[in-house]
Amino acid sequence: MGAAELLSLCLVLAAVAWTEGQRPRAVKVGALFDYDSTIGRAAQLAIELAVDDVNADRSVLAGTKMDLIMADTNCSGFVGTVQALQLMEKNVVAVVGPQSSVIGHVISHFVNELHVPLLSFAATDPTLSASEYSYFLRSTVSDYFQMRAIASIASYYQWKEVTAIFVDDDYGRGGVSALGDALATKRARISYKAVIPPDANKDVISDILFKVNMMESRVLVVHVNPDTGLRIFSIANELQMMTGGYVWIVTDWLAAVLDSSKSGYPKNMSYMQGLIALRQHIPDSAAKKKFISKWNTAARKRKIASGLNSYGFYAYDSVWIVAHAIDKFLNSGQQINFSADTRLHDSDTSIITLSTLKIFDGGEHLLQQLLLTNFAGLTGLLQFDSDRNLVHPAYEILNIGGSVPGLIGYWSNYSGLSVAAPETLYQKPPNMSSSAQQLSTMVWSGDSTTKPRGWVFPNNGQPLRIGVPNKPSFKEFVASGKGPDNVTGYCIDIFNAAVKLLPYPVPSKFISIGDGIHNPKYDDIINMVANNTIDVAVGDFAIIKNRTRIAEFTQPYIESGMVIVAPVKQSTSSAWAFFKPFTLEMWCVTGALFVFVGIVVWILEHRTNEEFRGTPQQQVLTIFWFAFSTMFFAHRENTVSGLGRFVLIIWLFVVLIINSSYTASLTSILTVQQLVTGVTGLDNLIASTVPIGHPAGKFIRNYLIEELNIHESRLVPLNTIQDYADALNRGPKAGGVAAVIDEMPCVELFLSYHCNFRIVGQEFTKEGWGFAFQRDSPLAADMSTAILQLSESGQLQRIHDEWLTRPSCSSDDSGLGPSRLDLGSFWGLFLLCAMICLFSLGAFFVKISCQYSRYSSSVAAGESSEASPTSPAVSEVHPTKAKPRRLDSFKDLMHFVDKKEEDVKKEMKQRSSDKDNHGVGSSDTHFVSSA
């Protein structure tokens, strides 16, 4: 080692020695909690053991001792505030605590000014946020996560409403506010808030619980301090609220009480069975078991009667978090110095010495070291996220029953509800889907394993307020009498029958809405349900999108789509009625096609079929006779050619279709009714400009305007069945309407009274009628189940038949006269037939061309043979006669086509034989000459 290296080493060692010399011999840390409380008794011993372990560990705060200064808040916000100020006077660099959220809110303002970090192991109020209290840190799980766990439990068991019972302080209000937000994400809500004053006596609590018992919800969330909570359950037991049907969900204070009781359940808590309680989840580890053993040993020595609860673990870890942060603070070269706050002055008239409160100069740096905490403690990984909450918050879900609480599952911010410990799921992808949420079997109050419904009909003396529309017509559905209970109709009978199937009584009263002269606005009635003016709307209320946003509908008890009704009249007979089935264009094209097919068949058969030959006049008559006789399949001529038969088969199929269509259309024209206004369906109606009738007060008007873009000037509101009939009979020209659009059940009832109208077109929407309850009303789900039971038992149909079945006209449009058949219905068939005819003609002419070519060649060859000289002398005398003559004139071609094919073949065969004979003769002559 060189001299320079040796000098550098000496300088480093000197700097280290100087730094160690600058470290304080001791550092003061405060602890603020209630000594004589369920949490405080466990935390006090845990904090003392933690300080002993820190001072015994040379790897942390080496050379510096942690001095602990504890202060008792004595369960008082005032005393706690004073004790906190006294701690600040003693120049503590950090405070482990406070235990109470109420004190946390108060003293956080002080530490913000004095720069002394607070590290609370028990103040769980979510409103103690970093944005307002920058020097407040929470080393336990915030109630924000506990309320999310409760909301997940409510969602798992499908409870939509809960009653919150909470203490009226920062702790209670902050927790319940977080519960409301968490339930909202699960489409649930707090239906009633029961506020317990902090100093409430038995009578006050009894009155509050009596009101809770009058409410609808039977899911009760209790978020109070341990002393108040035990009094609540004692009084609830006296009020018979610990029996079956009640669901009690208790925050972590109950688990702390039970864990602190070494004998399991206290003697006065035997009635607390079937409850759900939450407890912070602390993973099992060797360090945890070692600490439990150490804590129990020390407790026995100090004769501490209570046991260790989860807050004791967080208190122990809080001391270690502070120790690690101070160690990093000192290792970075920071000094522990305090300076006076120039804004605080002592007053001559006061004995309070404010000047003793000094600012910790290194407070900001120590706070940053606390936020950088990252090590494994008794409670798991100790690390803060961006919101200054501990990572991996988790709870155990306990079933309070038997000798000890039973564990039915876990909740974690990572994977929701599960039966597996959260630490085993952190290595897997998060799965918060509803199918992945699991809990073990729960034993409820009354030793039942059947999930409670979670609500009853409120026992507050208020009957169910049922709103029904009071309208002048369609009284078969709903009819309001003079008295509030004199309400009848199909919808009312369905509702009453469903109520009778409910497993609990439902006192109710009917409220008529409307004057009985004009239809009330149905959307206004649904808004009355949403605004809590009435509890349920019963009547012909269609379940549509806009209404489901503000109300909860039951299962539909009848299908109801929109249809069009138009007037019809009996068709009058005419001497020329047989022309009506086809349009003029259709008649012309059909006749032309008959002639065309006749010509094609004549061309294909003329050369081979004697029946298609004769004089020109006979052949023309044959064409027309054959073509039109096929209309009745009465043609006598046989086809012999392949192409002719192929064309005839296709044409007979076309004729069959034309005949069938003509017959059906003519029958309809002569026997059925005809539409008066010409409206044949929805598209036809929209495209026109005629006025349209609709029921006043219903959603149909908005649908026609918003969805079908029909101008509102065309829409005419109608109130009664007679209004429908009068408007349709008058028609558009007399101030009436061309058609009426209404729902199918109403239209069927209307047509049962008036037979001169019909439904035209198809049903163009699909809805249903249901009963409208307030959003998330549990009664809606039970009524839906009851409606399904009515349907399965057949009672739903029997009620329908009783009210809505009566002699009526046909309600479909099968009896309406069809429109005249035009070319548009047959052009594909005609095109196919024409293409086949053209194809056959093409094949025929190709065949003729080839045959004519061979025939022409044979004629030329024959003439050439006839002109050949039989001797040299003849050749010399007549040299020009050797040139052949070709049949190339159009007249010759037509003459060839007109010939019978059999004659052409004979002639070609004869010429071929003559050619062969002539060749033999020429050879003999040449042989004689040579000789």
Beta strands, then each sheet from edge to edge (+ up, - down):
strand 1: 26-33
strand 2: 65-72
strand 3: 94-96
strand 4: 118-120
strand 5: 136-138
strand 6: 161-167
strand 7: 189-196
strand 8: 219-223
strand 9: 247-250
strand 10: 275-280
strand 11: 338-340
strand 12: 358-360
strand 13: 374-377
strand 14: 380-383
strand 15: 394-400
strand 16: 406-412
strand 17: 416-418
strand 18: 464-469
strand 19: 479-480
strand 20: 487-488
strand 21: 508-513
strand 22: 536-537
strand 23: 551-553
strand 24: 558-560
strand 25: 562-570
strand 26: 673-675
strand 27: 692-695
strand 28: 715-718
strand 29: 739-743
strand 30: 757-760
strand 31: 767-769
strand 32: 772-774
sheet 1: 2+ 1+ 3+ 4+ 5+
sheet 2: 7+ 6+ 8+ 9+ 10+ 15- 16+ 17-
sheet 3: 11+ 12-
sheet 4: 13+ 14-
sheet 5: 21+ 18+ 22+ 32- 23+
sheet 6: 19+ 20-
sheet 7: 24+ 31-
sheet 8: 26+ 25- 29+ 27+ 28+
sheet 9: 26+ 25- 30+
end
